[in-house]
Amino acid sequence: MMHIVHIEEDRPLSDMLRMAFQTIEPNLVLKQFTSAESALSYVQQHRDSIDLFILDVRLSGSMDGLAFAQMLRDENYPGHIVLTSSYSSLEHAILNAPNVEFIPKPWHIIDLTPKLLHYRIAKNILPPFSAQSAL
């Protein structure tokens, strides 16, 4: 079973992602939050079971998506990270880390749903995912 944490302030975008992912993978565990701070406790409690983090770069509060992604890598969380933003390109060291990729907004569910399937296959069948192999 897939376990995904999605952090996004845009409620319609979150709803669209939830509906699409549940259509593809009805048994997935999808936890959605509007800020990094609100997700932190949940993420810490489930650190080893989360397969995929989908993080908006621009989040309100003391920690944006880049800082949250950096914290996940610094603390060796095993899940894959997808960063999203309305910026067409992003320069940040975290993007060079293993299992991290960037998808610019506006993204379409058609762009993200194959990635969900890829992560699911990687978890169950294939060796660990690398960001370079998905690009």
Buried (B, 14 or more C-beta within 10 A) or exposed (E): EBBBBBBBBEEEBBEBBBEBBEEBBEEBBBBBBBBBBEBBEEBEEBBEEBBBBBBBBBBEEEBBBBBBBBBBBEEEBEBBBBBBBEEEEBEBEBBEBEBBBBBBBEBEBEEBBEBBEBBBEBBEEEEEBEBEEBE
